[in-house]
Amino acid sequence: CSSLAGIMLLEVLLVLGTLLIYFLFTKKKEETLPFKDGWWGKGQKPETTEDTSIRPFKVETTEEEMSDLFRRLDQARFTEPLENSCFHYGINSVYLRKVVTYWKNQFNWKKQVEVLNKYPQFKTKIQGIDIHFVHVKPPRLPEGQSAKPLLMVHGWPGSFYEFYKIIPLLTDPASHGLGDEHIFEVICPSIPGYGFSEAPHKKDFNSVSAASVFYELMLRLGFNEFYIQGGDWGWLICTNLAQIAPNHVKGLHLNMASVSKLGLTHLLSVLLGRYFPGLFGFQDEDVRRMFPFLKKGLYRILSESGYAHIQATKPDTVGCGLNDSPVGLAAYILEKFSSWTDMEFQNLEDGGLERKFSLDDLLTNIMIYWVSGCIVSSMRFYKENLQKGIGTQKHEKLTVQVPTGIASFPNEILHTPQAWAKQKYTNIVSFHFMPRGGHFAAFEEPELLAKDILQFVGKVEKEQLWKKK
């Protein structure tokens, strides 16, 4: 009997030993996100192979377009704002009148079209829809040096135009006092359904679909290895691209990082992080930006996410009104450029909009939405990404292995501490608290963002970090 027990014990020990050796010596397989090979064109997918040609594109405008716009602006109906309401109820219509007057009498769309066309633009068909992108090569390269391809992705309610001020800082850094060690070739696509990229004609075009399309775009342009950068939806699209093609993405730079998979430690850090920051890996700046959490976290989410709830459920309903009224469209978009740049701007009659942006820049972004008629399709992207619930998608469960740099701007709507981010992005090589700026980093603080991208790429290149993934 005792010998039988001895044999059983030996068997148990052998099994345990085998399991231990297995876990010790087998590296956990790094799972990648499957490439999403969809077809988003009208009707049935044709039998013929897709035309992969790249065609030059220019923004054009017509007199009919302008006369229709002016007629609508002239017929706008305004509602009086509440006294002393500033931007607390949304946009203040006293200021909105000022914007509309400027739009009618001073804003020169033809001149802005020339500004938009100063960088080369193209279109190419991918997965059944036309993809628009800006592609800027460096004006000069030091001998023996090659340009590093950089894909930059915008979000909502922005556009490819957000990158117009940062592009020269990256393609010609030496002329802007940023050195010539790293020079970029910049590719800024419009997300399908935004700006001059065709909208998907079928349901379920989400961030993974967009990442797959942009991956195909980069390969089509001949880039086998490249860097990627994004904020807002660009954060998620670039994150997904890093998960789909980790061997092609040399580095991922984000000016917004969000974590959807929250566990017990996150909950405890929210409750106790203010009192025991070191215990949760928080720095003083994390504490300053996150607490009191009810005010800077929960209440902020509740007060600022109404638009997202509408867009994630019934985007077409509210979109119909915005697509029909340029003044309604401007009101909807401008309010976001106010509060997302600085929440304190809600206390000002003009929403602080002209403190960081010119009316020409703001109206150019609005006009991209107006002339392309893309507001409804841009809003649908929320439904496609959120309708299945937060935390349910495969990409949300997977980590990101590629070298990651995060520029954390102080006026971003919600702050994600590095202690949280590193659970998702396991290879953070650069995390910086930026001195100023909000959600639209490239548009608002192009030099700060350019410097952070340059130092991040410098680290990755120097240590050849992408080869150590």
N, C-alpha and C positions, 0 to 999 in steps of 0.2 A: 504493500500500500504506500509506504513511504517512498519507494523507488518510483512508483507511478507519479506521485506528487512532484518528485524531483524532476522527472522527465517533462511534466506539464510546465513547471517553473522555468525549465531550460528553454522550452518552446516559446513561452511568453517573452522571456528575455531576448531570444533570437529575433522574434517579431519586432519587439521594441527597438532592438539594436539596428535592425534593417531599416525601420522607419526613420530612426535618428540619422543614420548615414544618408538616407535618401534626401531628407530635408536639409542636411548640412552641405551636401555636395551637388545637389541639383539646383541650378540657378532658376529662380522663378522666371518663367517665360514671360517676356514683356509683350503684352497683347497690343496689337495695333487696331485701329478703328477701320472697318471695311470701307473701301472706296465705294461711293454711291453712284453707280452708273445709271442715271435716270434718263428720261426723255421728256422734255418740258414744252415741246412745240405743240401747235394746234393739231387736233385730230389724231389719227393713227400714225405711228412712226413709219416713214417710208422705207421701202426695201433698199433704195440706193444709199451709198455711203455719203456721209456728211461732207459738205464743202468746208475744208479746213483753212481756206485762204484767209489772210489778214488784210483788211481793207482800210485805207485811210478814212478818217471821219472828221468833219468840222461841224461845230455848232452853227446853225443858221437861223435867221429870224426873218419873218415876213411882215409887211405892212398890215395885212389882214389880222395877224396874230396881235400886233400892237393895238390896232383900233378896237379889237374885241376886248383886250385887257382894259384899255382906257374907258370904254363904255361901262364895263363892270365896276371899275373903280369909281366912276362918276355916280353910279346908281347905288353905291353902298349905303346901307342903313346902320346907323350907330346907336348904341344904347348908352345912356348916361351912366357913368360909374357911381358907386356909392361914395359919399364924402369920406375923405381920408382912408380910402381902401387900398391905395397904392397898387401893388401886384398880388395882394393876399387872396383875391378872388379870381386870380388869373390875370390876363393882360388888362391894363387900364386903357379904356377906350379914348380917353383924352390924349394919351400918348399915341395910340393907334391912329388917330386922325392925323397927327403930325407925320407919322410914317407914310400914310397914304398920300398926303399933300406932297411930301418929298418924292414919292414914287411917281406921281403924275407930272410934277413940274421940274424936278432936277435930276432924278435918276436916269442915266443914259444906258439903256440895255444894249444898244448897238456897240457902244464902247466896251461894255462888259463882255460882249460876245467876242470881241477882239482879244480881251484879256484871257478868256477861256481858251481861245485858239492859239495862244502863244506857245503852248506845249503841244507836241504831236499827240494826236488821238487816233484811235483805231477801233474797228469792230471785227469780231470773228464769231462764227457760229459754234457753240459748244452745247451738246446734249439737246439740240433742237431750238435753242434760243440765241439771239444776238447778244454778245457780251461786249460792252463798251469799256475801253481802258485808255488811260494816259500812259505814255511810255517815254521817259526822258533819259537820254544818255548824257554822260559828262561832256562838257564843252572841251575839256583837255584832260589828258592823263600823263603823269610823269612816266618817263621811259621805264619799261620793264614792269609797269604796274597795270593790273586789270581792274575794271569796275566790279563791285560786288552787287549782284542783283538783290533788290529789296522790294518785296510786295507790301504795299500799305493799304489797309482796308478801313473804310469809314463806317459809320453807323447811322442810326435814325435820331433826329431828323436832319442829318448832315448829308454830305455828298462828296464826290471826288474833289470838289473845289476847296474843301477844308485843307488840302495838302499843298495848295499853290504857293504858300509862303515858306514852307519847309523844304520843298523840292530843291531850290537852288542851294540851300545850306548843306544838302546831302550830295548833290551831283557836282557841286563846285565849292567844297568846304574851305579851300585855301583862300578864295576871294572874300570869304566872310570871317577870316581870322580863326578858322577851326582846324587848320593844318591840312596836310594832304596824305596822311598815312592811310586813311580809308576813304575811298570815293565810291559812290553808289550809282547804280543804274536803277531808276525808280519806276515801278509799275503800280499805278493806282486804278484798279477797276471800279466800276459801279456795280454794287450788288444787284443781281437780277431783280427787276421790279423797282429799282431806284434809278433816277436820272435817265441816262440814255442807254442803259442795258434793258433789253426786252424783259417784260414780266413773264414769269412762268404761266402757262395756260392750264396747268393741272395742279391738283392739291398736293400737299406734303413736301413742298420745296422748303427745307429747313436749313439750319446752319451747316449741317454735314453735307447737304446737297451743294450749298454755295462753296464750301471748302473743296469739294471734289471738282467743281467747275473751275475754280481758281488754280487748283493743282494741275489740271489739264491745260489751262492757259499758260502756266509757267513752263511746262514741258514743251508746249507748242512753240513758245518763244525761244526754245533751245536752252533753258536753264535747268540743269540737272541738280545743282545745289544752290540754295538761296536763303536769304533771311526774310522773316515776315514780321510785320508790326501792325498793331491795331488797338483800338479803344471802342467802347460801346459794342455794337454787334461785331465789329472788327475783332474785338477781343475773343469772342466765341468762335468766329469763323477761323481765325488764325490758330486758336487752341485746337480746333478740330483738324485743321490741316497738319499741325504738328503730330497729332495722333494717327492720322492716315499715312503720312509719309515721313516718319522720323529720320530715315536715312537720306532724305533730300533736303530737309530743313536744317540749316546749320545753326540757327538761333531764332528764338521767339522773343520779341520785345513787346511789352504791353504797357499802356498807360491807364489800364483799368483791369483789375483781376477780381473775379467774383467766385465764390465757392458755393455750390448748391448742395453738396453732401455734408451735412452738419451732424456731428455726433455729440456724445455726452460731454466730451472735453470742451467743445465749443459753448455748450450751454453753461457749463461751470465757469468758463472764462468770461462769459457775459455777466454772470452773477457776481463773481469774485475777482475778476481781473483788475478792477479799479483799486482793490485793496492789496492784492498779492500779484502785481504784474509779472514779477520774475518767475513765478510759479508756472505761468502760462506762456512765457517767452515774449511778453509784451515789452515794448520800449516806451519811454515817457511820451513820445509823440503819438504812439498808438492809443495810450490812455487819454491823451488830450483830444484826439479826434473821435474816439468812440464813446466816451462817457460824459454826462449821464446817458446810459444806453437807451432808456425810455425815450428821451428827447432826441438824441442823435441817431438812434437806430429805429426802434419800433414806430414812434410817432412820425418820423420822417418817411418811412416806407408807406405808412397809411396815408399821409397827406400828399405824397408826391407820385403815387403809383396808379391813380385813377385812370389816366390815359392808357396805361399798359393793360389794365383789366378790360377796358373797352376794346382795345386793339387785339387782345388775345381771345376775345369772345365774338364780337360783332363788328369787325373792322369796316365792312362795306357800308354799314348804315351811316355812321358818322362821316365816313370817307366821301360819300355822295355829296354832302354839303360842302366839304372842303374843296372837292374837285370842281365845284360849280362857282365858288366864290373866292377870288384872289384875296379879298380882305379877311375872310374867314380862315383861309390857309395861312396867311401871314400871322394872324392872331394866335393860331394854334402852335405854329412853329416858333415864333418869337418868344412866347412865354417860356419855352424850354431853354432857349439861349440865355434867358435872364436867370432863372433859378438854378440851372445846371452849371452856370459859370460861377455863381456865388449865391448861396441861399439867402444871404443878407440883402441881396438886391431886391427882394420882395418888399422891403421897407421903403423903397424909393418910387416916386410917381412915374418915373420913366423906366423902371425895372433895371436901371444901371446898364442898359444895353449898349450905350455908346461909350462906356468906360473902357471896354475891351475890344469892341468891334466898330467898324464904320458902317453906316447905313448902306453904303454901296456893297460891302461884303455880305451883309445880312440879306439884302434884297437879291443879290446874285444867287445865293443859295436857295431862296424862296422861288426865284424865277426858274431855276433848274427843275423844281417840283412842278411849277405851273405849266411851263411850255411842254414838258414831257408827259404831263397828266398822270404822274406816277404816285400821287399821294395814297390812293387806295391800295395799290399793290405793295407799296412800302410798308403800310400798316399791317397787311396780311402776314408779314414775316413774323410778327408777334404770335399770331394764332398758330402758325405752322410750328413754331419753336416751343410754345407753352401749352398747347391744348391737351397734351398727354399727361401733363402734371410735372412739377419740378422734381428732379431727382430720379426720373423713371427711364431716361434715355441711356443707351450704352455708353455714349461719350462722357456722361456725367460720372459714371462708375470707374472709368479708366483714368490713370494718371498720365502726366505729360513728362516724357523722359528727356526731351531736347533741352540744351542750355537755354535758360530763360532769364530775361531782364525785366524788372518791373519798375516803372517810374510812377510813384504814388503821389498824386497831386492833392494838396490840402483841401480844395473845395469840391472834390469828387463827391457825388451824392451820398454814397456809403463807403466807408473805409474798410479795406481788407488787410489786416496785419500780416506780416510775413509769416508769423507762426501758423496762421490759417492757410495762407497761399501755398506753403511748402508741402502741405499734405496732398495737394493736387499737382503742383509743379515741383517734382522731386529734385530738380537740378537748377535751382535758382542761383545764378552766379553774380547777380547784381540786383539789389533792392535799394532804391533811394527815395527818401522823403523829399519831394520837390519843394522849393521855397515859396512858390505861389502858383496859382492856376487852378482851373477846374476841369470839367468834363471834356470840353472840346480842345484838348491840349495842343494839337498841331495848328489849329486855327488861332488859338489865343496866345500861346507861348511857344512859337516855332523854334526859337533859339534854345530854350531850355530843353525841349524834347530832342532836338537834333544833337545837342551835346551828350545827352544821356544815351541815345542810340549809338553814337560814335564810341563812347567809352565802353559800352557793353560789347559791341562788335570787336573792339580792341582787345578785350579780355578773352573772348572766344577764340580770336585768331591767334593771339600770342601763345595761348596754352593748347591750341588745336582741340578745343573742348568737344567739338562735335564728333571727333574721331574716338572720343572716350565714352561715348554714350553706352 
